[in-house]
Amino acid sequence: MPTSGEKVICGPGENAGIIDIGDNEAIVFKMESHNHPSFIEPYQGAATGVGGIMRDVFTMGARPIANLNSLRFGSPKHPKTKQLLSGVVKGIGDYGNCVGIPTVGGECNFHESYNNNILVNAMCIGLVKKNKIFYSIAKGSGNPIIYVGAKTGRDGIHGATMASAEFDDHSEDSRPQVQVGDPFMEKLLLESCQELMKEDAIIAIQDMGAAGLTSSSFEMASKGSCGVKLFLDKVPCREDKMTPYEMMLSETQERMLMVIKPSKKKSTLRIFKKWGLEAAEIGVITKTGNMEIFFNNSLVGKLPIKPLADSSPEYDRPSEKPFIKFKKENHKNFSIKSALIKIISSPNHSSKKWIYHQYDRSVMCDTYFSSEQSDSAVIRVHNSTKAIAVTCDCNPIYCNSDPKLGAEIGVAESWRNLIASGADPIAITDNLNFGNPEKKEIMYQIKEAIKGIKTACEALNYPVVSGNVSLYNETKNKSIFPTPVIGGVGVIKNISQSKGLRMNEGDKIFIVGNSHGHLELSEFNRICNKNYGSPPPLDLKEEIKNGTFVRNFMKKHNSIVTGCHDISEGGIILALAELAIRNEKGLNIKIPSNVKNSKNWLFGEDQSRYLLIVNNEDIIKKVAKKENIKLQEIATVSGDKFCIIKKFEISVKKLIKYNNIWFENFIEK
C-alpha cells in the first residue's frame, strides 16, 4: 500500500499515523477493532476498544479531539442483536463521555453475516505540535523503565489469543478474557502524560494493549535494537499471588510503559503521584538484545527480542475465488414512492438518533458538524480557522461480490465524503475485517481487498498511514462479509468552506457526474429480493475529475454554495430525501426528459457523483461547461413536500416519521 506522501510525518509501524496540517501542527489518527470482546461482553468490549484507541493516539503526544466508530450487527431478527447493539452503544458513549472526548460520527449497519460475529471498529483523532511528537523507540542502556496507570489484575489474560480465534459453542466461556475499562483512570492517565510530555523526560512511550506488558516491552526494545530487564515483583498488582506469567500477559486497561531520562525519574514519579496514579520503576534498558525477566531476585525468563518481535513467519497462503451462491427468493416490485419509504425506514437507512444521542458530540466545543449534519464530521482546530474532516466508510455487500472493486469504492467514498464537507483529503487509516485466512476463499478476499485499497489510494494520492487487521471473524464455518473499513481524514484551511448538508428556500440542486442507473447490489434491488450481481463500476479518473471540480468550486465560489452531499447507497433519490429530512424542507424534483427508466436513474448507485446545492445556477453551469463536467439540474428547494414531478409527492413530515420509526420500534419492543 502507499504509505508515504507530502503530508505524511509517520506511517504504519508506530502507535498511530501522523499527517502535517501546517502551522507546526499535526493530526494523529488510527482505527482498531474490538470485535470478539464486544460480542462476548458488549459493554466492556466496546468501552475498552474506545479506551485503547485513545491511548494509541495520546501515547504519541497528541490530545484526542474526536472519536468515531464503525459498527456492524447481525439481522435485527436475530435474538442477540438488540442486546448487543444496546451494550455496544452504551459502552462507547459512557467511555468517551467520561473522558471528555466527543464522539462525532461513524456508521452502523445490520446484516445476517454478522449474526455471530459483530464488528466494533473504533477510530480516534488527536492534535499535536510537530515538535512534540513522541515515539516508542526505546534506547539508552541504563535508562529506567516506568510503569504507570491501573494496577495489574488477571483480567484480559489471553485476550489477544481469544480475539484471534474463531467462535464456537464455548465462546461465552471467554468472558473473563474481556478487559474491564475505567474511563476516569484513562482521564487521569491522559492528563498526567500530557503534563509529563512538557518536561523533556520521555525517551520512549508505549501503551499496554494486546498481550500487555509482553507486547509493549518487546516492541519498544525491538524498535530501539536494545535489551530489557524487567523486575516483576515491582509491578503494581491489585490481586494477590499473581504469577510472572499472569503479570506479563494481563491486559488490564489504562496502563502505560515508558523509558525515562535518569535525571527526570523523580520528577516523573512526582507528577504521577500528583494525579493519584500508581507508578513504579519496573526495569532498565540494556545492551544485550535480550528480554530478561526477574521475579523475587530469580531469573524466570530470558529470550532474544529481535526474533520474537521482527522475525515472525510470513505466510503465503493459497487463495481461490469463491463461488457465491445467491439465495433464490421471490422478487418483489415497488413503486418509486413505496420503494423510497421502504428504504428510509429500513434498519440501515433509518435515523440513528437513538445511537448518537447517547454520545456527547459537542464536548470540547470544537465540533462544527457531526456526521448526521455533513458527509464527514468536521472538528475545528482550536483557536484557528482550520478544521479537520473525518469519515468511516465501507460497503460489505459490494466487497462480498467483488472484494477489489468493493474496497476501491470504500476508499473513493471516503475521499468523496471529505470533499463534500469542504476538505482536502490527506490520508486514511484502515481496519480490515475478514474471516479465517486459512481458507482459500477468505484469503482471496483479503488479497483482492488490499489490491483495491492500493489501487484507489495510489490514484487519489491518499496514503495509508495506520491500520489494523482483524481475522477469524467466523463462527461454525460461517464467515462475515469482507469488511475493509476506511477511515479518511482531510483538512479544511478555512472552516467557512464547510457547508454540510444545508439548503435554503429557492436553492437549486445539481448532480455532478454521470448517472447510468446501475441497480445490481443496490438498496432498491435488495428490497426487491434481488440480492445478486456486481458493484457499480468505478472510474478513478472520473472520480478525480468530479471531486476536483467540486472541491475547487466550493473554495472559489464559497458564497454561492449552500451545501453538498455525495450520492452513494440508495442513489439520487435517497440522497435527496436525506437532504429534505435533515433540513425539514421540501424539494421539487424533475427527472430529465432523456431518462428512459426512472427507477434505474433514481435508485442507481453509480459512483463519483455529488449533489451540489447552490444559490446561483448560472455560475455553476458556466464553470462546469468550461471544465467539461457532466452537470444536471435536478431539484429546487421549495415548500414542505418532497415532490417528484409527474410521479408522486409526500410531505417532508411524513418522510421524517418514516425515517424515525424503525429504531423507535426496534428498541422499544
PyMOL commands that set and color helices and strands:
alter all, ss='L'
color gray80, all
select helices_A, chain A and resi 35-40+42-58+81-99+112-114+130-132+159-163+171-177+183-196+212-224+232-234+244-249+262-274+305-310+336-344+353-356+396-401+403-420+440-460+495-497+523-527+540-556+571-583+598-603+617-626+652-668
alter helices_A, ss='H'
color red, helices_A
select strands_A, chain A and resi 8-10+17-22+25-33+63-73+103-110+119-129+144-149+202-207+227-231+255-260+278-286+290-295+298-304+367-369+377-380+387-393+424-433+464-470+474-475+478-479+483-492+508-512+561-566+587-589+610-614+631-637+641-644+648-651
alter strands_A, ss='S'
color yellow, strands_A
deselect
rebuild
show_as cartoon
